[in-house]
Amino acid sequence: MLQSLARGALDLFLPRHCAVSGRPLLDDDTGPVAAEVLRQADVAGADYCKRCGAPQGAGVGVIRECLSCQDVRDGFGTKEIVAVGRYAGVLEDMCLALKFGGERNVAKPLAAWLVPLLHERGVAARIDAVTPVPLSALRVLQRGYNQADLIARALKLEKPLVNVLRRTRPTDRQAMLSLAQRKANVDGAFMVRNAALVEGKVFLLVDDVMTTGATFAEAARTLKRAGAKAVYGAIAARAALGSDR
Ligand SMILES: [Zn+2]
């Protein structure tokens, strides 16, 4: 609150700066990221993996499994995952600015890329509700927001946004853990707040970055155990295994 008040006060005197390149923003820049930076982003097109959302090389088309997800035997608890692109370059910088740089508005251009992909791939029409992967209460307190929730809100898909998931406990940072440890770390990490809002519904589960997908899968499976009919995923960036945040 104080931080955002201070930033608002600063904006009165100083020009706002691009969340990625740091150059002062001009009247032509519509969002928090400079136009020439947005143009450099590698956004997914017609070649992608349906299972994990990873973009594929030109001409590969739509595939059901890829090198990034073939080791995840049980999948992610989702029917399909839509990702803006790979966790690299401008997309990586934007995700970092959103998560660690306090740049809340970066959620908007990320969502603006997700929306057409969700429509083109028929996902937007199949879902009943949108829900973000929650953070622990402590993490929300430290950061002031949940970046997944900001992206989910910015989607504006004309479907209800419901925060139905809750963390049951804080989990260790996944980056330090092996694959097996990551799975154990997130086992039972979520619970459903209100089962009546979940039963029989098709959800779009939203997160910023997905790496092993252990957290994402646990959140999706928690929804399904509570009676969700199906879960689709929407993520800003798909990180390769071994480059966890
Ligand atoms: Zn894949």
Boltz pocket constraint, residues with backbone or C-beta under 6 A from the ligand:
constraints:
  - pocket:
      binder: B
      contacts: [[A, 49], [A, 50], [A, 51], [A, 52], [A, 53], [A, 54], [A, 64], [A, 65], [A, 66], [A, 67], [A, 68], [A, 69], [A, 70]]
      max_distance: 6.0
